[in-house]
Amino acid sequence: MGDAKTDHDSHREQASMNRRYIIWRNRNAQDRALQELINRANVA
């Protein structure tokens, strides 16, 4: 886990990465192969 005390640039970069991931995940939500991979990873 990252350090809770980060400078503003690191926080902004992390927030940007989170937004990009959520957008990517939502665009790929209907991908059955990806969903099966996620389900297998969640069980492990």
Jmol script that loads the backbone (N, CA, C; Angstrom):
load data "model"
ATOM      1  N   MET A   1       0.840  -1.192   0.000  1.00  0.00           N
ATOM      2  CA  MET A   1       0.000   0.000   0.000  1.00  0.00           C
ATOM      3  C   MET A   1       0.882   1.252   0.000  1.00  0.00           C
ATOM      4  N   GLY A   2       0.371   2.317  -0.588  1.00  0.00           N
ATOM      5  CA  GLY A   2       1.127   3.562  -0.612  1.00  0.00           C
ATOM      6  C   GLY A   2       1.068   4.287   0.716  1.00  0.00           C
ATOM      7  N   ASP A   3       2.008   5.174   0.866  1.00  0.00           N
ATOM      8  CA  ASP A   3       2.076   5.992   2.072  1.00  0.00           C
ATOM      9  C   ASP A   3       0.903   6.974   2.084  1.00  0.00           C
ATOM     10  N   ALA A   4       0.261   7.105   3.226  1.00  0.00           N
ATOM     11  CA  ALA A   4      -0.892   8.004   3.337  1.00  0.00           C
ATOM     12  C   ALA A   4      -0.481   9.457   3.148  1.00  0.00           C
ATOM     13  N   LYS A   5       0.768   9.782   3.458  1.00  0.00           N
ATOM     14  CA  LYS A   5       1.270  11.147   3.312  1.00  0.00           C
ATOM     15  C   LYS A   5       1.944  11.289   1.963  1.00  0.00           C
ATOM     16  N   THR A   6       1.181  11.737   0.968  1.00  0.00           N
ATOM     17  CA  THR A   6       1.742  11.947  -0.361  1.00  0.00           C
ATOM     18  C   THR A   6       1.627  13.407  -0.718  1.00  0.00           C
ATOM     19  N   ASP A   7       2.532  13.864  -1.591  1.00  0.00           N
ATOM     20  CA  ASP A   7       2.429  15.248  -2.026  1.00  0.00           C
ATOM     21  C   ASP A   7       1.301  15.386  -3.030  1.00  0.00           C
ATOM     22  N   HIS A   8       0.939  16.584  -3.351  1.00  0.00           N
ATOM     23  CA  HIS A   8      -0.231  16.824  -4.191  1.00  0.00           C
ATOM     24  C   HIS A   8      -0.099  16.167  -5.556  1.00  0.00           C
ATOM     25  N   ASP A   9       1.092  16.221  -6.162  1.00  0.00           N
ATOM     26  CA  ASP A   9       1.271  15.626  -7.492  1.00  0.00           C
ATOM     27  C   ASP A   9       1.018  14.128  -7.456  1.00  0.00           C
ATOM     28  N   SER A  10       1.502  13.441  -6.433  1.00  0.00           N
ATOM     29  CA  SER A  10       1.273  12.001  -6.352  1.00  0.00           C
ATOM     30  C   SER A  10      -0.208  11.700  -6.189  1.00  0.00           C
ATOM     31  N   HIS A  11      -0.891  12.485  -5.383  1.00  0.00           N
ATOM     32  CA  HIS A  11      -2.327  12.278  -5.188  1.00  0.00           C
ATOM     33  C   HIS A  11      -3.075  12.515  -6.489  1.00  0.00           C
ATOM     34  N   ARG A  12      -2.702  13.554  -7.200  1.00  0.00           N
ATOM     35  CA  ARG A  12      -3.350  13.850  -8.479  1.00  0.00           C
ATOM     36  C   ARG A  12      -3.099  12.727  -9.480  1.00  0.00           C
ATOM     37  N   GLU A  13      -1.859  12.226  -9.518  1.00  0.00           N
ATOM     38  CA  GLU A  13      -1.547  11.134 -10.420  1.00  0.00           C
ATOM     39  C   GLU A  13      -2.344   9.883 -10.069  1.00  0.00           C
ATOM     40  N   GLN A  14      -2.467   9.588  -8.795  1.00  0.00           N
ATOM     41  CA  GLN A  14      -3.242   8.420  -8.361  1.00  0.00           C
ATOM     42  C   GLN A  14      -4.707   8.582  -8.740  1.00  0.00           C
ATOM     43  N   ALA A  15      -5.255   9.763  -8.526  1.00  0.00           N
ATOM     44  CA  ALA A  15      -6.657  10.012  -8.876  1.00  0.00           C
ATOM     45  C   ALA A  15      -6.867   9.850 -10.380  1.00  0.00           C
ATOM     46  N   SER A  16      -5.908  10.315 -11.173  1.00  0.00           N
ATOM     47  CA  SER A  16      -6.003  10.183 -12.624  1.00  0.00           C
ATOM     48  C   SER A  16      -5.983   8.716 -13.041  1.00  0.00           C
ATOM     49  N   MET A  17      -5.092   7.938 -12.420  1.00  0.00           N
ATOM     50  CA  MET A  17      -5.027   6.507 -12.722  1.00  0.00           C
ATOM     51  C   MET A  17      -6.336   5.824 -12.351  1.00  0.00           C
ATOM     52  N   ASN A  18      -6.912   6.190 -11.219  1.00  0.00           N
ATOM     53  CA  ASN A  18      -8.188   5.602 -10.798  1.00  0.00           C
ATOM     54  C   ASN A  18      -9.286   5.919 -11.798  1.00  0.00           C
ATOM     55  N   ARG A  19      -9.360   7.169 -12.240  1.00  0.00           N
ATOM     56  CA  ARG A  19     -10.390   7.549 -13.210  1.00  0.00           C
ATOM     57  C   ARG A  19     -10.218   6.784 -14.515  1.00  0.00           C
ATOM     58  N   ARG A  20      -8.966   6.678 -15.001  1.00  0.00           N
ATOM     59  CA  ARG A  20      -8.730   5.947 -16.248  1.00  0.00           C
ATOM     60  C   ARG A  20      -9.111   4.488 -16.108  1.00  0.00           C
ATOM     61  N   TYR A  21      -8.809   3.873 -14.961  1.00  0.00           N
ATOM     62  CA  TYR A  21      -9.171   2.467 -14.753  1.00  0.00           C
ATOM     63  C   TYR A  21     -10.686   2.287 -14.754  1.00  0.00           C
ATOM     64  N   ILE A  22     -11.405   3.165 -14.065  1.00  0.00           N
ATOM     65  CA  ILE A  22     -12.868   3.051 -14.003  1.00  0.00           C
ATOM     66  C   ILE A  22     -13.469   3.204 -15.390  1.00  0.00           C
ATOM     67  N   ILE A  23     -12.966   4.141 -16.174  1.00  0.00           N
ATOM     68  CA  ILE A  23     -13.454   4.325 -17.548  1.00  0.00           C
ATOM     69  C   ILE A  23     -13.175   3.070 -18.362  1.00  0.00           C
ATOM     70  N   TRP A  24     -11.949   2.528 -18.257  1.00  0.00           N
ATOM     71  CA  TRP A  24     -11.595   1.308 -18.981  1.00  0.00           C
ATOM     72  C   TRP A  24     -12.487   0.151 -18.559  1.00  0.00           C
ATOM     73  N   ARG A  25     -12.678  -0.006 -17.239  1.00  0.00           N
ATOM     74  CA  ARG A  25     -13.497  -1.112 -16.723  1.00  0.00           C
ATOM     75  C   ARG A  25     -14.929  -0.998 -17.237  1.00  0.00           C
ATOM     76  N   ASN A  26     -15.493   0.200 -17.215  1.00  0.00           N
ATOM     77  CA  ASN A  26     -16.867   0.376 -17.673  1.00  0.00           C
ATOM     78  C   ASN A  26     -16.997   0.109 -19.169  1.00  0.00           C
ATOM     79  N   ARG A  27     -16.007   0.498 -19.958  1.00  0.00           N
ATOM     80  CA  ARG A  27     -16.048   0.240 -21.399  1.00  0.00           C
ATOM     81  C   ARG A  27     -15.934  -1.240 -21.704  1.00  0.00           C
ATOM     82  N   ASN A  28     -15.273  -2.001 -20.818  1.00  0.00           N
ATOM     83  CA  ASN A  28     -15.047  -3.422 -21.052  1.00  0.00           C
ATOM     84  C   ASN A  28     -15.965  -4.307 -20.207  1.00  0.00           C
ATOM     85  N   ALA A  29     -16.991  -3.726 -19.629  1.00  0.00           N
ATOM     86  CA  ALA A  29     -17.864  -4.468 -18.718  1.00  0.00           C
ATOM     87  C   ALA A  29     -18.592  -5.609 -19.420  1.00  0.00           C
ATOM     88  N   GLN A  30     -18.840  -5.508 -20.719  1.00  0.00           N
ATOM     89  CA  GLN A  30     -19.586  -6.533 -21.440  1.00  0.00           C
ATOM     90  C   GLN A  30     -18.677  -7.592 -22.064  1.00  0.00           C
ATOM     91  N   ASP A  31     -17.365  -7.487 -21.842  1.00  0.00           N
ATOM     92  CA  ASP A  31     -16.412  -8.448 -22.394  1.00  0.00           C
ATOM     93  C   ASP A  31     -16.470  -9.729 -21.561  1.00  0.00           C
ATOM     94  N   ARG A  32     -17.080 -10.782 -22.112  1.00  0.00           N
ATOM     95  CA  ARG A  32     -17.304 -12.025 -21.365  1.00  0.00           C
ATOM     96  C   ARG A  32     -15.984 -12.679 -20.955  1.00  0.00           C
ATOM     97  N   ALA A  33     -14.997 -12.712 -21.842  1.00  0.00           N
ATOM     98  CA  ALA A  33     -13.714 -13.340 -21.514  1.00  0.00           C
ATOM     99  C   ALA A  33     -13.033 -12.595 -20.371  1.00  0.00           C
ATOM    100  N   LEU A  34     -13.090 -11.274 -20.416  1.00  0.00           N
ATOM    101  CA  LEU A  34     -12.493 -10.475 -19.343  1.00  0.00           C
ATOM    102  C   LEU A  34     -13.238 -10.716 -18.037  1.00  0.00           C
ATOM    103  N   GLN A  35     -14.555 -10.795 -18.085  1.00  0.00           N
ATOM    104  CA  GLN A  35     -15.343 -11.025 -16.877  1.00  0.00           C
ATOM    105  C   GLN A  35     -15.009 -12.392 -16.271  1.00  0.00           C
ATOM    106  N   GLU A  36     -14.828 -13.402 -17.126  1.00  0.00           N
ATOM    107  CA  GLU A  36     -14.471 -14.729 -16.600  1.00  0.00           C
ATOM    108  C   GLU A  36     -13.099 -14.691 -15.946  1.00  0.00           C
ATOM    109  N   LEU A  37     -12.155 -13.959 -16.529  1.00  0.00           N
ATOM    110  CA  LEU A  37     -10.831 -13.832 -15.938  1.00  0.00           C
ATOM    111  C   LEU A  37     -10.906 -13.138 -14.572  1.00  0.00           C
ATOM    112  N   ILE A  38     -11.694 -12.073 -14.484  1.00  0.00           N
ATOM    113  CA  ILE A  38     -11.865 -11.352 -13.218  1.00  0.00           C
ATOM    114  C   ILE A  38     -12.492 -12.256 -12.178  1.00  0.00           C
ATOM    115  N   ASN A  39     -13.495 -13.015 -12.585  1.00  0.00           N
ATOM    116  CA  ASN A  39     -14.158 -13.920 -11.634  1.00  0.00           C
ATOM    117  C   ASN A  39     -13.177 -14.963 -11.106  1.00  0.00           C
ATOM    118  N   ARG A  40     -12.337 -15.515 -11.979  1.00  0.00           N
ATOM    119  CA  ARG A  40     -11.332 -16.491 -11.520  1.00  0.00           C
ATOM    120  C   ARG A  40     -10.343 -15.841 -10.572  1.00  0.00           C
ATOM    121  N   ALA A  41      -9.921 -14.613 -10.867  1.00  0.00           N
ATOM    122  CA  ALA A  41      -8.959 -13.906 -10.013  1.00  0.00           C
ATOM    123  C   ALA A  41      -9.575 -13.588  -8.654  1.00  0.00           C
ATOM    124  N   ASN A  42     -10.856 -13.255  -8.616  1.00  0.00           N
ATOM    125  CA  ASN A  42     -11.517 -12.932  -7.353  1.00  0.00           C
ATOM    126  C   ASN A  42     -11.666 -14.158  -6.450  1.00  0.00           C
ATOM    127  N   VAL A  43     -11.776 -15.335  -7.043  1.00  0.00           N
ATOM    128  CA  VAL A  43     -11.916 -16.579  -6.260  1.00  0.00           C
ATOM    129  C   VAL A  43     -10.583 -16.953  -5.631  1.00  0.00           C
ATOM    130  N   ALA A  44      -9.497 -16.692  -6.359  1.00  0.00           N
ATOM    131  CA  ALA A  44      -8.148 -17.085  -5.896  1.00  0.00           C
ATOM    132  C   ALA A  44      -7.719 -16.316  -4.669  1.00  0.00           C
TER     133      ALA A  44
END
end "model"
wireframe off; spacefill off
backbone 0.3
color backbone group
